[in-house]
Amino acid sequence: MAFQGVAPFGSLMAGALATRIGAPHTLMIGGAICIAASALFAWHLPRLREIVRPIYIQKGIVDEIAAGINVATALQAPPEE
């Protein structure tokens, strides 16, 4: 919902910026913002995991994920002859 709601405003801002500085520069700025945001997210990810992991354990989500990974790994193993 947030993505769909904010996208029209971002499109308007990108269009206005492209009108002033050109489409190639606008795309470069947008790409730089995406790279910076992903680096910021990666920097905060360990702390986010510390906060979320106890909640996942309490709700039993972590065990389900581990079981799913084990099943997926077993399915990808080559057949034994």
N, C-alpha and C positions, 0 to 999 in steps of 0.2 A: 504494500500500500504506500509506503514511503517512497519507493522508487518511482512508482507510477505518478504519485502526486507531485514530486519535485522535478521530474523530467521536463515538463513543459516550461518551467521557469529557467532551467539550465539551457534549454534550446533557445529561448528568447535571449538570454545573456550571451550565449555563444554566437548567435546571429548578429547581435549588436556589436560584439567585439570583432567579428569577422568583417563587418562593414567598415570598421575603423582601421584595423590593422591587416586585414586579409585572412583568407581561410587557412593557408599553410601555417601562419604564425599562431592562429587560434588553435589549430590542432596540436601544434607543438606545446603550447601552454597547457592545453587539456591533458596531454600525455604526461607532462612534467608534474601536474597536480596529481594524476593517478599514481605515478611512481612514488611521489612523496607520501601520499596517503597509504599506499601499501607498505612502505618502509616504516611509517609510524605505527601501523597496525602490527607489523612483525615485531617491532620493538616492545609493544605492550602485550603481546601474546603470552609470554610466560606468566605475567601477573594475572592475566585473564584466566589462564588455566588453573592457577592456584585458587582463584575465587570460585570457579565453576565446578571443579572436580569434586569437592565435598557434596555439592548439590546433586551431581550425577550419581554419586555413590549412594546417597540417601534415597534417591528415587529408583535406584536399581538400573540405571541406564548404562553404566560402565560395564557391568557384567554382560548385558545384551550385546554391546559393541564387541567385546572380547570374543564372545561366542560366534558372532557373525564373521569376524576376521578369521577365526579358526576354520569355520566352514568354507569360507572363500578360499583360503589357502589350500585346504584339502581338495577342493574342486579344481584348482589350477595345477595340481601335481600331475606329472605324466603317468600314464598307466603302467603298472608293473607287469612284466612278462614272466 
